Amino acid sequence: MKQALFEQITKFIKITEEEKTLIDSLFYFKSWDKGEYFLAQGTVCKEIGFLIKGLVAYFIEEKESHAYNFGKEGDFVCNYESFLTKTPSSKSIKCVENIEMLCISYDRLQQLYDIIGQGEKMGRIISEQLFLEAIADITSFYVDTPEQRYLKFLECYPDLNQRIPQYLIASYIKVKPQSLSRIRKRMLKK
């Protein structure tokens, strides 16, 4: 289970066997059932999860829910805005499937940054990636058609099309489910 976490970390930095032992001591196992919230809107995000099994959806919940991102196995799950500022989240993270995670609290993450030789470098690289993804998502919302957003969804999440309910995919690309059905039919005819 922790091997997947180590593999993900080593995509960003090199870690020694001793550092693996330290990382192992900082993360703890948690699970949630389908439909439960990893983070409910209005609560403070107190931990980052590394998704071992399952799928989550990120929502902005106003009059209706709007999915804006998904997390799958091998992803870090968090509302970083709430986590870093320790303020109530304006967003939710809900379990689309039963999930298993390795979690780390804010204080333990700070320990990881201090203890691991390149810990702060890893944090910076992950932050930069999150920033670039957020900018790309915002840009896509303004310049891409729903069909282009759907194609990007398929490109980014090729293995999730069958795991995510269609109404969530429709919400993610900012259309009604009926419009998504029309988009999919047009794409099949091409």
MIRO-439577 format. One record per atom (N, C-alpha, C): z, y, x; atom name. Coordinates in Angstrom, 1 decimal, always signed. Example, Ala and Ser with C-alpha at 12.3 -4.5 7.8 and 13.67 -1.06 7.14 Angstrom:
BEGIN
[[+7.8, -5.7, +13.2], "N"];
[[+7.8, -4.5, +12.3], "CA"];
[[+7.8, -3.3, +13.2], "C"];
[[+7.1, -2.2, +12.8], "N"];
[[+7.1, -1.1, +13.7], "CA"];
[[+7.9, +0.0, +12.9], "C"];
***
This chain:
BEGIN
[[+0.0, -1.2, +0.8], "N"];
[[+0.0, +0.0, +0.0], "CA"];
[[+0.0, +1.3, +0.9], "C"];
[[+0.9, +1.3, +1.8], "N"];
[[+1.0, +2.5, +2.7], "CA"];
[[-0.2, +2.5, +3.7], "C"];
[[-0.9, +1.4, +3.9], "N"];
[[-2.0, +1.4, +4.8], "CA"];
[[-3.1, +2.3, +4.3], "C"];
[[-3.3, +2.4, +3.0], "N"];
[[-4.3, +3.3, +2.4], "CA"];
[[-3.9, +4.8, +2.7], "C"];
[[-2.6, +5.1, +2.6], "N"];
[[-2.1, +6.4, +3.0], "CA"];
[[-2.4, +6.7, +4.4], "C"];
[[-2.1, +5.8, +5.3], "N"];
[[-2.3, +6.0, +6.8], "CA"];
[[-3.8, +6.2, +7.0], "C"];
[[-4.7, +5.4, +6.4], "N"];
[[-6.1, +5.6, +6.6], "CA"];
[[-6.6, +7.0, +6.1], "C"];
[[-6.0, +7.4, +5.0], "N"];
[[-6.4, +8.8, +4.5], "CA"];
[[-5.9, +9.9, +5.5], "C"];
[[-4.7, +9.7, +6.0], "N"];
[[-4.2, +10.7, +6.9], "CA"];
[[-5.0, +10.7, +8.2], "C"];
[[-5.4, +9.6, +8.7], "N"];
[[-6.2, +9.5, +10.0], "CA"];
[[-7.6, +10.0, +9.8], "C"];
[[-8.0, +10.3, +8.6], "N"];
[[-9.3, +11.1, +8.4], "CA"];
[[-9.2, +12.5, +8.9], "C"];
[[-7.9, +13.0, +8.9], "N"];
[[-7.6, +14.4, +9.3], "CA"];
[[-7.1, +14.5, +10.7], "C"];
[[-6.2, +13.6, +11.0], "N"];
[[-5.5, +13.7, +12.3], "CA"];
[[-5.3, +12.3, +12.9], "C"];
[[-4.9, +12.2, +14.2], "N"];
[[-4.5, +11.0, +14.8], "CA"];
[[-3.0, +10.8, +14.6], "C"];
[[-2.6, +9.6, +14.3], "N"];
[[-1.1, +9.4, +14.3], "CA"];
[[-0.8, +8.1, +15.1], "C"];
[[+0.4, +8.2, +15.7], "N"];
[[+0.9, +7.1, +16.5], "CA"];
[[+1.6, +6.1, +15.6], "C"];
[[+1.9, +4.9, +16.1], "N"];
[[+2.7, +3.9, +15.3], "CA"];
[[+4.1, +4.5, +15.0], "C"];
[[+4.7, +5.2, +15.9], "N"];
[[+6.0, +5.8, +15.7], "CA"];
[[+5.9, +6.8, +14.5], "C"];
[[+4.8, +7.6, +14.5], "N"];
[[+4.6, +8.6, +13.4], "CA"];
[[+4.3, +7.9, +12.1], "C"];
[[+3.7, +6.7, +12.1], "N"];
[[+3.5, +6.0, +10.9], "CA"];
[[+4.8, +5.6, +10.3], "C"];
[[+5.8, +5.2, +11.2], "N"];
[[+7.1, +4.8, +10.7], "CA"];
[[+7.8, +6.0, +10.1], "C"];
[[+7.7, +7.2, +10.7], "N"];
[[+8.3, +8.4, +10.1], "CA"];
[[+7.6, +8.7, +8.8], "C"];
[[+6.3, +8.7, +8.7], "N"];
[[+5.6, +8.9, +7.5], "CA"];
[[+6.1, +8.0, +6.4], "C"];
[[+6.2, +6.7, +6.7], "N"];
[[+6.6, +5.7, +5.8], "CA"];
[[+8.0, +6.0, +5.2], "C"];
[[+8.9, +6.6, +6.0], "N"];
[[+10.2, +6.9, +5.6], "CA"];
[[+10.2, +8.2, +4.6], "C"];
[[+9.2, +9.0, +4.7], "N"];
[[+9.2, +10.2, +3.9], "CA"];
[[+8.5, +10.0, +2.5], "C"];
[[+7.7, +9.0, +2.4], "N"];
[[+7.0, +8.8, +1.1], "CA"];
[[+7.8, +7.8, +0.3], "C"];
[[+7.8, +7.9, -1.0], "N"];
[[+8.5, +7.0, -1.9], "CA"];
[[+7.5, +6.6, -3.1], "C"];
[[+7.7, +5.4, -3.6], "N"];
[[+6.8, +4.8, -4.6], "CA"];
[[+7.3, +5.3, -6.0], "C"];
[[+6.3, +5.6, -6.9], "N"];
[[+6.5, +5.9, -8.3], "CA"];
[[+5.3, +5.4, -9.1], "C"];
[[+5.6, +5.2, -10.4], "N"];
[[+4.5, +4.8, -11.3], "CA"];
[[+4.6, +5.5, -12.6], "C"];
[[+3.5, +5.6, -13.3], "N"];
[[+3.5, +6.2, -14.6], "CA"];
[[+2.5, +5.4, -15.5], "C"];
[[+2.8, +5.4, -16.8], "N"];
[[+1.9, +4.7, -17.7], "CA"];
[[+0.8, +5.6, -18.2], "C"];
[[-0.3, +5.0, -18.7], "N"];
[[-1.4, +5.7, -19.3], "CA"];
[[-0.9, +6.7, -20.4], "C"];
[[-1.3, +7.9, -20.3], "N"];
[[-0.9, +8.9, -21.3], "CA"];
[[+0.3, +9.7, -20.9], "C"];
[[+1.0, +9.3, -19.9], "N"];
[[+2.2, +10.1, -19.4], "CA"];
[[+1.6, +11.2, -18.5], "C"];
[[+2.5, +12.2, -18.3], "N"];
[[+2.2, +13.3, -17.5], "CA"];
[[+2.8, +13.1, -16.1], "C"];
[[+1.9, +13.2, -15.1], "N"];
[[+2.5, +13.4, -13.7], "CA"];
[[+3.1, +14.8, -13.6], "C"];
[[+2.4, +15.7, -14.3], "N"];
[[+2.9, +17.1, -14.3], "CA"];
[[+2.6, +17.7, -15.7], "C"];
[[+3.6, +18.1, -16.4], "N"];
[[+3.4, +18.8, -17.7], "CA"];
[[+3.3, +20.3, -17.5], "C"];
[[+2.5, +20.9, -18.2], "N"];
[[+2.4, +22.4, -18.2], "CA"];
[[+3.8, +23.0, -18.5], "C"];
[[+4.1, +24.0, -17.7], "N"];
[[+5.4, +24.6, -17.9], "CA"];
[[+6.5, +24.1, -17.0], "C"];
[[+6.2, +23.0, -16.3], "N"];
[[+7.2, +22.5, -15.4], "CA"];
[[+6.8, +22.7, -14.0], "C"];
[[+7.7, +22.7, -13.0], "N"];
[[+7.4, +22.9, -11.6], "CA"];
[[+6.9, +21.6, -11.0], "C"];
[[+5.8, +21.7, -10.2], "N"];
[[+5.4, +20.6, -9.5], "CA"];
[[+6.2, +20.4, -8.3], "C"];
[[+7.0, +19.3, -8.2], "N"];
[[+8.0, +19.1, -7.2], "CA"];
[[+7.5, +18.1, -6.1], "C"];
[[+6.3, +17.5, -6.3], "N"];
[[+5.9, +16.5, -5.3], "CA"];
[[+4.4, +16.4, -5.3], "C"];
[[+3.9, +15.8, -4.2], "N"];
[[+2.5, +15.5, -4.1], "CA"];
[[+2.4, +14.0, -4.1], "C"];
[[+1.5, +13.5, -4.9], "N"];
[[+1.3, +12.0, -5.0], "CA"];
[[+0.0, +11.6, -4.3], "C"];
[[+0.1, +10.5, -3.6], "N"];
[[-1.1, +9.8, -3.1], "CA"];
[[-1.4, +8.7, -4.0], "C"];
[[-2.6, +8.7, -4.7], "N"];
[[-2.9, +7.8, -5.7], "CA"];
[[-3.3, +6.4, -5.1], "C"];
[[-2.5, +5.4, -5.4], "N"];
[[-2.8, +4.0, -4.9], "CA"];
[[-3.6, +3.3, -5.9], "C"];
[[-3.3, +3.5, -7.2], "N"];
[[-4.0, +2.8, -8.3], "CA"];
[[-4.0, +3.6, -9.5], "C"];
[[-5.2, +3.7, -10.1], "N"];
[[-5.3, +4.5, -11.4], "CA"];
[[-6.1, +5.7, -11.3], "C"];
[[-6.0, +6.5, -12.4], "N"];
[[-6.8, +7.7, -12.5], "CA"];
[[-6.0, +8.8, -13.3], "C"];
[[-6.1, +10.0, -12.8], "N"];
[[-5.5, +11.1, -13.5], "CA"];
[[-6.6, +12.2, -13.8], "C"];
[[-6.3, +13.0, -14.8], "N"];
[[-7.1, +14.2, -15.2], "CA"];
[[-6.3, +15.4, -15.1], "C"];
[[-6.8, +16.5, -14.6], "N"];
[[-6.2, +17.8, -14.5], "CA"];
[[-6.7, +18.6, -15.7], "C"];
[[-5.7, +19.2, -16.4], "N"];
[[-6.1, +20.0, -17.6], "CA"];
[[-5.5, +21.4, -17.6], "C"];
[[-6.3, +22.3, -18.2], "N"];
[[-5.8, +23.6, -18.6], "CA"];
[[-5.6, +23.5, -20.1], "C"];
[[-4.4, +23.6, -20.5], "N"];
[[-4.1, +23.4, -22.0], "CA"];
[[-3.9, +24.7, -22.7], "C"];
[[-4.8, +25.2, -23.4], "N"];
[[-4.7, +26.4, -24.2], "CA"];
[[-4.7, +25.9, -25.7], "C"];
[[-5.6, +26.4, -26.5], "N"];
[[-5.7, +26.0, -27.9], "CA"];
[[-6.2, +24.5, -27.9], "C"];
[[-7.0, +24.2, -26.9], "N"];
[[-7.4, +22.8, -26.8], "CA"];
[[-7.4, +22.5, -25.3], "C"];
[[-7.4, +21.3, -24.9], "N"];
[[-7.3, +20.9, -23.5], "CA"];
[[-8.7, +21.0, -22.9], "C"];
[[-8.8, +21.4, -21.6], "N"];
[[-10.0, +21.5, -20.9], "CA"];
[[-9.8, +20.8, -19.5], "C"];
[[-10.5, +19.6, -19.3], "N"];
[[-10.4, +18.9, -18.1], "CA"];
[[-11.1, +19.7, -17.0], "C"];
[[-10.5, +19.9, -15.8], "N"];
[[-11.2, +20.6, -14.8], "CA"];
[[-11.3, +19.8, -13.5], "C"];
[[-10.7, +18.6, -13.4], "N"];
[[-10.7, +17.8, -12.2], "CA"];
[[-10.2, +16.4, -12.5], "C"];
[[-10.5, +15.5, -11.6], "N"];
[[-10.0, +14.1, -11.7], "CA"];
[[-9.4, +13.7, -10.4], "C"];
[[-8.5, +12.8, -10.4], "N"];
[[-8.0, +12.2, -9.2], "CA"];
[[-8.1, +10.6, -9.3], "C"];
[[-8.5, +10.0, -8.3], "N"];
[[-8.7, +8.6, -8.3], "CA"];
[[-8.0, +8.0, -7.0], "C"];
[[-8.1, +6.7, -6.9], "N"];
[[-7.5, +6.0, -5.7], "CA"];
[[-7.9, +6.7, -4.4], "C"];
[[-6.9, +6.9, -3.6], "N"];
[[-7.2, +7.6, -2.3], "CA"];
[[-7.1, +9.1, -2.3], "C"];
[[-6.9, +9.7, -3.5], "N"];
[[-6.8, +11.1, -3.6], "CA"];
[[-5.3, +11.6, -3.6], "C"];
[[-5.1, +12.8, -3.1], "N"];
[[-3.8, +13.4, -3.2], "CA"];
[[-3.8, +14.1, -4.6], "C"];
[[-2.7, +14.0, -5.3], "N"];
[[-2.6, +14.6, -6.6], "CA"];
[[-1.4, +15.6, -6.6], "C"];
[[-1.8, +16.8, -7.1], "N"];
[[-0.8, +17.9, -7.1], "CA"];
[[-1.3, +19.1, -7.7], "C"];
[[-0.5, +20.0, -8.3], "N"];
[[-0.9, +21.3, -8.6], "CA"];
[[-0.3, +22.2, -7.5], "C"];
[[-1.1, +22.4, -6.5], "N"];
[[-0.6, +23.1, -5.3], "CA"];
[[-0.1, +24.5, -5.5], "C"];
[[-0.6, +25.2, -6.5], "N"];
[[-0.1, +26.5, -6.8], "CA"];
[[+1.3, +26.4, -7.2], "C"];
[[+1.7, +25.5, -8.1], "N"];
[[+3.0, +25.4, -8.6], "CA"];
[[+3.9, +24.8, -7.5], "C"];
[[+3.4, +23.8, -6.7], "N"];
[[+4.1, +23.1, -5.7], "CA"];
[[+4.5, +24.1, -4.6], "C"];
[[+3.6, +24.9, -4.1], "N"];
[[+3.9, +25.8, -3.0], "CA"];
[[+4.8, +27.0, -3.4], "C"];
[[+4.6, +27.5, -4.6], "N"];
[[+5.3, +28.7, -5.1], "CA"];
[[+6.6, +28.3, -5.8], "C"];
[[+6.7, +27.1, -6.2], "N"];
[[+7.9, +26.5, -6.9], "CA"];
[[+8.0, +27.3, -8.2], "C"];
[[+6.9, +27.5, -8.9], "N"];
[[+6.9, +28.2, -10.2], "CA"];
[[+6.3, +27.2, -11.2], "C"];
[[+6.6, +27.5, -12.5], "N"];
[[+6.1, +26.6, -13.6], "CA"];
[[+4.6, +26.5, -13.6], "C"];
[[+4.1, +25.4, -13.8], "N"];
[[+2.6, +25.1, -13.7], "CA"];
[[+1.9, +25.6, -15.0], "C"];
[[+0.8, +26.2, -14.8], "N"];
[[+0.0, +26.6, -16.0], "CA"];
[[-1.0, +25.5, -16.4], "C"];
[[-0.9, +24.4, -15.6], "N"];
[[-1.9, +23.3, -15.8], "CA"];
[[-1.1, +22.0, -16.0], "C"];
[[-1.8, +21.0, -16.4], "N"];
[[-1.2, +19.6, -16.6], "CA"];
[[-2.0, +18.6, -15.8], "C"];
[[-1.3, +17.5, -15.4], "N"];
[[-2.0, +16.4, -14.8], "CA"];
[[-1.5, +15.2, -15.6], "C"];
[[-2.5, +14.5, -16.2], "N"];
[[-2.1, +13.5, -17.1], "CA"];
[[-2.8, +12.2, -16.7], "C"];
[[-2.1, +11.1, -16.9], "N"];
[[-2.5, +9.7, -16.5], "CA"];
[[-3.6, +9.2, -17.5], "C"];
[[-4.8, +9.0, -17.0], "N"];
[[-5.9, +8.4, -17.8], "CA"];
[[-5.8, +6.9, -17.8], "C"];
[[-5.2, +6.4, -16.8], "N"];
[[-4.9, +4.9, -16.7], "CA"];
[[-3.4, +4.8, -16.2], "C"];
[[-2.9, +3.6, -16.2], "N"];
[[-1.6, +3.4, -15.5], "CA"];
[[-1.8, +3.7, -14.0], "C"];
[[-0.8, +4.4, -13.4], "N"];
[[-1.0, +4.8, -12.1], "CA"];
[[+0.2, +4.4, -11.2], "C"];
[[-0.1, +4.2, -9.9], "N"];
[[+0.9, +3.9, -8.9], "CA"];
[[+0.6, +4.9, -7.8], "C"];
[[+1.7, +5.6, -7.3], "N"];
[[+1.5, +6.6, -6.3], "CA"];
[[+2.6, +6.5, -5.2], "C"];
[[+2.3, +7.0, -4.0], "N"];
[[+3.3, +7.2, -3.0], "CA"];
[[+3.5, +8.7, -3.0], "C"];
[[+4.7, +9.2, -3.2], "N"];
[[+5.0, +10.6, -3.4], "CA"];
[[+5.8, +11.2, -2.3], "C"];
[[+5.7, +12.5, -2.1], "N"];
[[+6.5, +13.2, -1.1], "CA"];
[[+6.9, +14.5, -1.7], "C"];
[[+8.1, +14.9, -1.5], "N"];
[[+8.6, +16.2, -2.1], "CA"];
[[+8.3, +17.3, -1.1], "C"];
[[+8.5, +18.5, -1.6], "N"];
[[+8.2, +19.7, -0.8], "CA"];
[[+9.0, +19.7, +0.5], "C"];
[[+10.3, +19.4, +0.4], "N"];
[[+11.1, +19.4, +1.6], "CA"];
[[+10.7, +18.3, +2.6], "C"];
[[+10.4, +17.1, +2.1], "N"];
[[+9.9, +16.0, +2.9], "CA"];
[[+8.6, +16.4, +3.6], "C"];
[[+7.7, +17.1, +2.8], "N"];
[[+6.4, +17.5, +3.4], "CA"];
[[+6.7, +18.4, +4.6], "C"];
[[+7.6, +19.3, +4.4], "N"];
[[+7.9, +20.2, +5.5], "CA"];
[[+8.4, +19.5, +6.8], "C"];
[[+9.2, +18.4, +6.5], "N"];
[[+9.7, +17.5, +7.6], "CA"];
[[+8.5, +16.9, +8.3], "C"];
[[+7.5, +16.4, +7.5], "N"];
[[+6.3, +15.7, +8.0], "CA"];
[[+5.6, +16.7, +8.9], "C"];
[[+5.4, +18.0, +8.5], "N"];
[[+4.7, +19.0, +9.3], "CA"];
[[+5.5, +19.2, +10.6], "C"];
[[+6.8, +19.1, +10.6], "N"];
[[+7.6, +19.4, +11.8], "CA"];
[[+7.6, +18.2, +12.7], "C"];
[[+7.7, +17.0, +12.1], "N"];
[[+7.9, +15.7, +12.9], "CA"];
[[+6.6, +15.2, +13.5], "C"];
[[+5.5, +15.2, +12.7], "N"];
[[+4.2, +14.7, +13.1], "CA"];
[[+3.5, +15.7, +14.0], "C"];
[[+3.1, +15.2, +15.2], "N"];
[[+2.4, +16.1, +16.2], "CA"];
[[+1.4, +17.0, +15.6], "C"];
[[+0.5, +16.5, +14.8], "N"];
[[-0.6, +17.3, +14.2], "CA"];
[[-0.4, +17.5, +12.7], "C"];
[[+0.8, +17.4, +12.2], "N"];
[[+1.1, +17.5, +10.8], "CA"];
[[+0.6, +18.8, +10.2], "C"];
[[+0.9, +20.0, +10.9], "N"];
[[+0.4, +21.2, +10.4], "CA"];
[[-1.1, +21.3, +10.4], "C"];
[[-1.7, +20.7, +11.3], "N"];
[[-3.2, +20.7, +11.3], "CA"];
[[-3.7, +20.0, +10.1], "C"];
[[-3.1, +18.9, +9.8], "N"];
[[-3.5, +18.1, +8.6], "CA"];
[[-3.3, +19.0, +7.3], "C"];
[[-2.2, +19.7, +7.2], "N"];
[[-2.0, +20.5, +6.1], "CA"];
[[-3.1, +21.6, +6.0], "C"];
[[-3.4, +22.2, +7.1], "N"];
[[-4.4, +23.3, +7.1], "CA"];
[[-5.8, +22.7, +6.7], "C"];
[[-6.2, +21.6, +7.2], "N"];
[[-7.5, +21.0, +6.9], "CA"];
[[-7.5, +20.6, +5.4], "C"];
[[-6.5, +20.1, +4.9], "N"];
[[-6.5, +19.7, +3.4], "CA"];
[[-6.5, +21.0, +2.6], "C"];
[[-5.8, +22.0, +3.0], "N"];
[[-5.8, +23.3, +2.3], "CA"];
[[-7.2, +23.9, +2.3], "C"];
[[-7.9, +23.8, +3.4], "N"];
[[-9.3, +24.4, +3.5], "CA"];
[[-10.2, +23.6, +2.6], "C"];
[[-10.1, +22.3, +2.6], "N"];
[[-10.9, +21.5, +1.7], "CA"];
[[-10.7, +21.8, +0.2], "C"];
[[-9.4, +22.0, -0.2], "N"];
[[-9.1, +22.4, -1.5], "CA"];
[[-9.7, +23.7, -1.9], "C"];
[[-9.6, +24.7, -1.0], "N"];
[[-10.2, +26.0, -1.2], "CA"];
[[-11.7, +25.9, -1.4], "C"];
[[-12.4, +25.2, -0.5], "N"];
[[-13.8, +25.0, -0.7], "CA"];
[[-14.2, +24.3, -2.0], "C"];
[[-13.5, +23.3, -2.4], "N"];
[[-13.7, +22.6, -3.7], "CA"];
[[-13.5, +23.6, -4.8], "C"];
[[-12.5, +24.4, -4.8], "N"];
[[-12.2, +25.4, -5.9], "CA"];
[[-13.3, +26.4, -6.0], "C"];
[[-13.8, +26.9, -4.9], "N"];
[[-14.9, +27.9, -4.9], "CA"];
[[-16.2, +27.2, -5.4], "C"];
[[-16.5, +26.0, -5.0], "N"];
[[-17.7, +25.3, -5.5], "CA"];
[[-17.6, +25.1, -7.0], "C"];
[[-16.4, +24.7, -7.5], "N"];
[[-16.2, +24.5, -9.0], "CA"];
[[-16.4, +25.8, -9.7], "C"];
[[-15.8, +26.9, -9.2], "N"];
[[-16.0, +28.2, -9.9], "CA"];
[[-17.5, +28.6, -9.9], "C"];
[[-18.1, +28.5, -8.8], "N"];
[[-19.5, +28.8, -8.7], "CA"];
[[-20.4, +28.0, -9.6], "C"];
[[-20.1, +26.7, -9.7], "N"];
[[-20.9, +25.8, -10.6], "CA"];
[[-20.7, +26.2, -12.0], "C"];
[[-19.5, +26.6, -12.4], "N"];
[[-19.3, +27.0, -13.8], "CA"];
[[-20.2, +28.2, -14.2], "C"];
[[-20.4, +29.1, -13.2], "N"];
[[-21.2, +30.3, -13.6], "CA"];
[[-22.7, +30.1, -13.3], "C"];
[[-23.1, +29.2, -12.4], "N"];
[[-24.6, +29.2, -12.1], "CA"];
[[-25.3, +27.9, -12.6], "C"];
[[-24.6, +26.8, -12.8], "N"];
[[-25.2, +25.6, -13.1], "CA"];
[[-25.3, +25.4, -14.6], "C"];
[[-26.3, +24.7, -15.1], "N"];
[[-26.4, +24.3, -16.5], "CA"];
[[-25.5, +23.1, -16.7], "C"];
[[-25.2, +22.8, -18.0], "N"];
[[-24.4, +21.6, -18.2], "CA"];
[[-25.0, +20.3, -17.6], "C"];
[[-26.3, +20.2, -17.7], "N"];
[[-27.0, +19.0, -17.1], "CA"];
[[-26.7, +19.0, -15.6], "C"];
[[-26.8, +20.1, -14.9], "N"];
[[-26.6, +20.1, -13.5], "CA"];
[[-25.1, +19.8, -13.2], "C"];
[[-24.2, +20.3, -14.0], "N"];
[[-22.8, +20.0, -13.8], "CA"];
[[-22.5, +18.5, -14.0], "C"];
[[-23.2, +17.9, -15.0], "N"];
[[-23.1, +16.4, -15.2], "CA"];
[[-23.7, +15.7, -14.0], "C"];
[[-24.8, +16.1, -13.5], "N"];
[[-25.3, +15.4, -12.3], "CA"];
[[-24.4, +15.5, -11.1], "C"];
[[-23.7, +16.7, -11.0], "N"];
[[-22.7, +16.8, -9.9], "CA"];
[[-21.5, +15.9, -10.1], "C"];
[[-21.1, +15.8, -11.4], "N"];
[[-20.0, +14.9, -11.7], "CA"];
[[-20.4, +13.5, -11.3], "C"];
[[-21.6, +13.0, -11.6], "N"];
[[-22.0, +11.7, -11.3], "CA"];
[[-22.1, +11.5, -9.7], "C"];
[[-22.5, +12.6, -9.1], "N"];
[[-22.5, +12.6, -7.6], "CA"];
[[-21.1, +12.5, -7.0], "C"];
[[-20.2, +13.3, -7.5], "N"];
[[-18.9, +13.4, -7.0], "CA"];
[[-18.0, +12.2, -7.4], "C"];
[[-18.3, +11.7, -8.6], "N"];
[[-17.5, +10.6, -9.1], "CA"];
[[-18.3, +9.4, -9.6], "C"];
[[-19.2, +8.8, -8.7], "N"];
[[-20.1, +7.8, -9.2], "CA"];
[[-19.4, +6.6, -9.8], "C"];
[[-18.2, +6.3, -9.4], "N"];
[[-17.5, +5.1, -9.8], "CA"];
[[-16.6, +5.4, -11.1], "C"];
[[-16.6, +6.6, -11.5], "N"];
[[-15.7, +7.0, -12.6], "CA"];
[[-16.4, +7.1, -14.0], "C"];
[[-17.7, +7.1, -14.0], "N"];
[[-18.4, +7.3, -15.3], "CA"];
[[-18.0, +6.3, -16.3], "C"];
[[-17.7, +5.1, -15.9], "N"];
[[-17.3, +4.1, -16.9], "CA"];
[[-15.8, +4.0, -17.1], "C"];
[[-15.0, +4.7, -16.3], "N"];
[[-13.5, +4.7, -16.4], "CA"];
[[-13.0, +5.9, -17.2], "C"];
[[-13.7, +6.9, -17.3], "N"];
[[-13.3, +8.2, -17.9], "CA"];
[[-13.9, +8.2, -19.3], "C"];
[[-13.0, +8.5, -20.3], "N"];
[[-13.6, +8.6, -21.7], "CA"];
[[-14.6, +9.8, -21.7], "C"];
[[-15.6, +9.6, -22.5], "N"];
[[-16.7, +10.5, -22.6], "CA"];
[[-16.3, +11.9, -23.0], "C"];
[[-15.3, +12.0, -23.9], "N"];
[[-14.8, +13.4, -24.3], "CA"];
[[-14.2, +14.1, -23.1], "C"];
[[-13.6, +13.4, -22.1], "N"];
[[-13.1, +14.1, -20.9], "CA"];
[[-14.2, +14.5, -20.0], "C"];
[[-15.2, +13.7, -19.9], "N"];
[[-16.4, +14.1, -19.1], "CA"];
[[-17.0, +15.4, -19.7], "C"];
[[-17.2, +15.3, -21.0], "N"];
[[-17.8, +16.5, -21.7], "CA"];
[[-16.9, +17.7, -21.5], "C"];
[[-15.6, +17.6, -21.5], "N"];
[[-14.7, +18.7, -21.3], "CA"];
[[-14.9, +19.2, -19.9], "C"];
[[-15.0, +18.3, -18.9], "N"];
[[-15.2, +18.7, -17.5], "CA"];
[[-16.4, +19.5, -17.3], "C"];
[[-17.5, +19.1, -17.9], "N"];
[[-18.8, +19.8, -17.7], "CA"];
[[-18.9, +21.0, -18.7], "C"];
[[-17.9, +21.2, -19.5], "N"];
[[-17.8, +22.4, -20.4], "CA"];
[[-18.8, +22.3, -21.6], "C"];
[[-18.9, +21.1, -22.2], "N"];
[[-19.7, +21.0, -23.4], "CA"];
[[-19.0, +20.1, -24.4], "C"];
[[-19.5, +20.1, -25.6], "N"];
[[-18.9, +19.2, -26.7], "CA"];
[[-19.4, +17.8, -26.4], "C"];
[[-18.7, +16.8, -26.8], "N"];
[[-19.2, +15.4, -26.6], "CA"];
[[-20.6, +15.1, -27.2], "C"];
[[-21.0, +15.7, -28.3], "N"];
[[-22.3, +15.5, -28.8], "CA"];
[[-23.4, +16.1, -27.8], "C"];
[[-23.0, +17.2, -27.2], "N"];
[[-24.0, +17.8, -26.2], "CA"];
[[-24.1, +16.8, -25.0], "C"];
[[-23.0, +16.2, -24.6], "N"];
[[-23.1, +15.3, -23.5], "CA"];
[[-24.0, +14.1, -23.8], "C"];
[[-23.9, +13.6, -25.1], "N"];
[[-24.7, +12.5, -25.5], "CA"];
[[-26.2, +12.9, -25.4], "C"];
[[-26.5, +14.2, -25.8], "N"];
[[-27.9, +14.6, -25.7], "CA"];
[[-28.4, +14.7, -24.3], "C"];
[[-27.5, +15.2, -23.4], "N"];
[[-27.8, +15.3, -22.0], "CA"];
[[-28.1, +13.9, -21.4], "C"];
[[-27.3, +13.0, -21.7], "N"];
[[-27.5, +11.6, -21.2], "CA"];
[[-28.8, +11.0, -21.7], "C"];
[[-29.1, +11.3, -23.0], "N"];
[[-30.4, +10.7, -23.5], "CA"];
[[-31.6, +11.4, -22.8], "C"];
[[-31.5, +12.7, -22.6], "N"];
[[-32.6, +13.3, -21.9], "CA"];
[[-32.8, +12.8, -20.5], "C"];
[[-31.7, +12.5, -19.8], "N"];
[[-31.7, +12.0, -18.5], "CA"];
[[-32.3, +10.5, -18.5], "C"];
[[-32.0, +9.8, -19.5], "N"];
[[-32.6, +8.4, -19.5], "CA"];
[[-34.1, +8.4, -19.7], "C"];
[[-34.6, +9.4, -20.4], "N"];
[[-36.0, +9.5, -20.7], "CA"];
[[-36.8, +10.0, -19.4], "C"];
[[-36.1, +10.6, -18.5], "N"];
[[-36.8, +11.1, -17.3], "CA"];
[[-37.1, +9.9, -16.3], "C"];
***
